[in-house]
Amino acid sequence: MRPFANVFSTYTTACIVLAFLAAQTSAYFIINEPSANRQWTNNAANLVSWSKGVLDGIHGFDVEMARMSQDGLMLIARNVPAKQKSLNLLLLDVPPGDDYFLIFINSTHGVMHATSPRFTVLAPSSTPSSTPPTLAAGVPTVTVSGGPNPTLNFATTFPAMSWGRWEGGTCGWVLGRVCWPGWGARCGRLGWGCGSALLDRVSCRRRRRRMKRNATPDTRPHYVTLSASPPSPSSPSSPSPSTHPLIDHLSPPSSTLTSPRPPPSSLLHPHRRHRAPKNPPPSR
């Protein structure tokens, strides 16, 4: 029992340390474009790109745009896949200004992931002073028109996605990959239950062994009598041994053939093959 306690303590300590490391990496979410003082062009597509850490549980987010000098939000895109890493925005008649910024947020729960630096939206007839970055290939282009309007929905809604099987926390994913492969789902449901999952795994093995011991099949052969010829008539006062039920059951006559009968299905082990013996024992 003492060695098992040492193993439990070692696994618990490792899981706690890894959970804190994962909590630190989950804070890494940076919007690369638009960068500070970037100039976006009206009636043209502009690049949005980001980089984020792994194991943070963020599989998608919503993109919104706002101004520092005005109230209201411009809802751009919903359920943007985080692994996409970039998005193109086509601005149509967006009011010019130098105080715009982007917000990456989970609008369902109100959790903000990142905000971009301030950038400028030029008038349709203006030309940016610096060369804009190249647009991302193979990613959707979202069209945004006008200014903030509280009555409008998101300009684009991406298909619904699975937010991951590790909703119980990042710790669950780390526990499942580091403590023992294949047990991530159980650790994710238990949260800090690294030791509990280990105990459950050991007890499950013990239950399987106990079931194997208790389910030992009865391999003894059972015999039935098959009549080789119709029984000869006999007088009712002196029945022959072959027609008496008790004698026929205890010792089959020489005029009968014996064939083995397999044991009942209730005694058979589900994972073993049981075959009848090739040479049955001689009858008494």
C-alpha positions in Angstrom: 0.0 0.0 0.0 2.9 2.3 0.7 4.3 2.2 -2.9 0.9 3.0 -4.3 0.7 6.0 -2.0 4.1 7.2 -3.3 2.9 6.8 -6.9 -0.3 8.7 -6.2 1.7 11.6 -4.6 4.0 11.8 -7.6 1.2 11.9 -10.1 -0.7 14.5 -8.1 2.3 16.8 -7.8 3.1 16.5 -11.5 -0.5 17.3 -12.5 -0.7 20.3 -10.3 2.6 21.7 -11.7 1.5 21.1 -15.3 -1.9 22.8 -14.6 -0.2 26.0 -13.5 2.1 25.9 -16.6 -1.0 25.5 -18.8 -2.7 28.4 -17.1 0.2 30.6 -18.0 0.3 29.7 -21.7 -3.4 30.2 -22.1 -2.9 34.0 -21.6 -0.9 34.2 -24.9 -3.3 35.7 -27.5 -2.0 38.5 -29.7 -3.6 40.3 -32.7 -0.7 40.8 -35.2 -2.8 42.7 -37.8 -3.9 45.5 -37.7 -0.7 46.6 -36.0 -0.2 50.0 -34.3 -1.0 53.0 -36.6 -2.0 50.7 -39.4 -4.1 52.4 -42.1 -7.0 50.5 -43.5 -8.5 51.5 -46.8 -12.2 51.9 -47.4 -13.8 50.0 -50.2 -10.9 47.5 -50.1 -10.0 44.3 -48.3 -7.7 44.4 -45.2 -5.9 41.7 -43.3 -6.6 40.5 -39.8 -4.2 38.0 -38.3 -3.5 36.6 -34.9 -1.3 34.1 -33.0 -2.2 32.3 -29.8 -0.9 29.7 -27.4 -1.8 26.0 -27.4 -3.7 24.1 -24.7 -5.8 27.2 -23.8 -9.2 25.7 -24.7 -10.0 28.5 -27.2 -11.2 26.9 -30.4 -13.2 29.9 -31.8 -14.1 33.5 -31.0 -16.2 36.5 -32.2 -14.7 39.5 -33.9 -16.0 43.0 -33.1 -14.8 46.5 -34.0 -15.2 49.6 -31.9 -14.1 53.3 -31.7 -12.6 55.1 -28.7 -14.5 58.3 -29.4 -17.9 56.7 -29.9 -20.2 54.2 -28.2 -21.4 51.1 -29.9 -19.9 48.0 -31.6 -19.6 46.8 -35.1 -20.3 43.0 -35.1 -18.1 41.5 -37.8 -17.8 37.8 -37.5 -19.1 35.1 -35.1 -17.5 31.6 -34.4 -14.3 32.4 -36.2 -12.1 29.2 -36.0 -9.0 30.0 -34.0 -6.8 27.7 -36.0 -7.5 29.8 -39.1 -4.9 32.4 -38.0 -6.1 35.1 -40.4 -9.2 36.8 -41.9 -9.9 39.3 -44.6 -12.2 42.3 -43.9 -13.8 44.3 -46.8 -14.8 47.8 -45.6 -17.7 49.5 -47.4 -18.5 53.1 -46.4 -17.1 52.8 -42.9 -16.8 56.2 -41.3 -13.1 57.3 -41.3 -11.2 57.7 -38.1 -8.0 57.1 -36.3 -9.3 55.5 -33.1 -10.5 52.0 -34.3 -9.6 48.8 -32.6 -10.6 45.1 -32.9 -11.9 42.9 -30.1 -11.7 39.2 -30.0 -14.3 38.0 -27.5 -16.6 35.1 -26.6 -19.8 37.1 -26.8 -21.9 34.3 -25.3 -20.0 34.4 -21.9 -18.5 37.9 -22.3 -14.9 36.6 -22.0 -12.5 38.9 -23.9 -9.5 37.1 -25.4 -7.5 40.0 -27.0 -7.7 43.6 -28.3 -5.7 45.1 -31.2 -3.7 48.3 -31.2 -5.4 51.5 -32.5 -5.5 51.8 -36.3 -6.9 54.2 -38.8 -9.7 53.8 -41.4 -9.1 56.1 -44.3 -11.7 57.8 -46.4 -12.6 56.1 -49.7 -10.5 58.6 -51.7 -7.4 58.4 -49.5 -4.3 56.4 -50.1 -2.4 54.7 -47.2 1.1 56.1 -46.5 2.6 52.6 -46.1 2.2 49.4 -48.1 -0.5 47.2 -46.5 0.3 43.6 -45.8 -0.7 40.9 -48.3 -4.1 39.4 -47.9 -4.4 35.9 -46.7 -5.1 33.3 -49.3 -7.7 30.5 -48.8 -9.6 32.3 -46.0 -13.0 33.9 -46.1 -13.5 37.6 -46.7 -16.1 39.3 -44.4 -17.8 42.4 -45.7 -18.4 45.2 -43.2 -20.5 48.3 -44.1 -21.5 51.5 -42.2 -20.9 52.4 -38.6 -22.0 50.9 -35.2 -25.6 49.8 -35.3 -27.1 48.0 -32.2 -29.9 46.5 -34.3 -27.6 44.6 -36.7 -26.4 41.1 -36.2 -23.0 39.8 -37.0 -22.0 40.4 -40.6 -20.9 36.8 -41.0 -21.5 33.7 -38.9 -19.2 30.8 -39.4 -20.6 27.2 -39.0 -21.0 26.0 -35.4 -18.0 24.1 -34.1 -17.2 21.8 -31.3 -15.5 23.8 -28.5 -13.5 20.8 -27.6 -13.9 17.7 -25.4 -11.9 19.4 -22.6 -14.5 21.8 -21.3 -13.7 20.6 -17.8 -10.5 22.7 -18.1 -7.1 22.7 -19.7 -5.8 20.7 -16.7 -7.9 17.7 -17.9 -6.2 17.7 -21.3 -2.7 17.9 -19.7 -3.5 15.2 -17.2 -4.7 12.9 -20.0 -1.6 13.3 -22.1 1.0 13.3 -19.4 -0.3 11.1 -16.6 -1.5 8.3 -18.9 -2.5 8.3 -22.5 -6.2 7.6 -23.3 -7.5 8.9 -19.9 -7.8 12.5 -20.9 -11.7 12.5 -21.0 -11.9 11.0 -17.5 -9.4 13.6 -16.2 -11.2 16.4 -18.0 -14.5 15.5 -16.2 -12.8 15.2 -12.9 -10.8 18.4 -13.1 -8.3 17.8 -10.4 -9.2 14.1 -10.1 -5.9 12.7 -11.3 -5.6 10.5 -8.3 -9.3 9.5 -8.5 -8.9 8.4 -12.1 -5.9 6.3 -11.2 -7.8 4.7 -8.3 -10.7 4.0 -10.6 -8.4 2.4 -13.2 -6.9 0.1 -10.6 -10.2 -0.9 -9.2 -11.5 -1.6 -12.7 -8.7 -4.1 -13.3 -9.5 -5.8 -10.0 -13.1 -6.2 -10.9 -12.2 -7.8 -14.2 -9.9 -10.3 -12.5 -12.6 -11.2 -9.9 -15.2 -11.8 -12.7 -12.8 -14.1 -14.5 -12.2 -16.1 -11.3 -16.0 -16.4 -10.5 -17.0 -17.2 -14.1 -15.0 -20.6 -14.4 -17.1 -22.7 -16.8 -18.2 -26.3 -16.1 -16.3 -28.3 -18.7 -17.6 -31.7 -17.5 -19.3 -33.5 -20.5 -23.0 -34.2 -20.4 -24.5 -37.2 -22.2 -27.8 -37.9 -23.6 -29.1 -41.3 -24.9 -30.0 -41.7 -28.6 -32.0 -44.8 -29.5 -30.3 -46.8 -32.3 -33.4 -49.1 -32.9 -37.0 -49.0 -31.8 -37.4 -50.6 -28.3 -38.7 -54.2 -28.3 -42.1 -54.8 -26.6 -42.0 -56.1 -23.1 -44.5 -57.2 -20.6 -45.7 -54.6 -18.2 -45.0 -56.9 -15.2 -41.3 -57.1 -15.9 -39.9 -54.0 -17.6 -36.6 -54.3 -19.3 -33.7 -52.3 -18.1 -33.6 -50.2 -21.3 -37.1 -48.9 -20.7 -36.9 -48.2 -17.0 -36.4 -44.4 -16.6 -34.0 -44.6 -13.7 -31.9 -47.4 -15.1 -31.9 -45.7 -18.5 -30.6 -42.5 -16.9 -27.9 -44.2 -14.9 -26.5 -46.7 -17.3 -27.3 -46.5 -21.0 -27.9 -50.0 -22.7 -25.6 -51.4 -25.3 -28.2 -50.8 -28.0 -27.9 -47.0 -27.6 -25.3 -44.5 -28.9 -23.9 -41.7 -26.7 -23.1 -38.2 -28.0 -21.6 -35.4 -25.9 -23.8 -32.4 -25.1 -22.1 -29.1 -24.6 -22.5 -27.3 -21.2 -25.3 -24.8 -20.8 -24.7 -21.4 -22.3 -25.0 -19.8 -18.8 -21.8 -21.6 -17.7 -19.8 -20.7 -20.7 -17.2 -17.9 -20.4 -18.0 -15.2 -23.0 -14.3 -14.9 -24.1 -13.3 -18.6 -24.2 -14.0 -21.4 -26.7 -15.4 -24.6 -25.3 -15.3 -27.8 -27.3 -16.7 -31.2 -26.6 -14.1 -33.9 -25.8 -13.2 -36.0 -28.8 -13.2 -39.3 -26.9 -16.0 -39.3 -24.3 -15.3 -41.5 -21.2 -16.8 -45.0 -21.4 -20.2 -45.6 -19.9 -20.7 -47.4 -16.7 
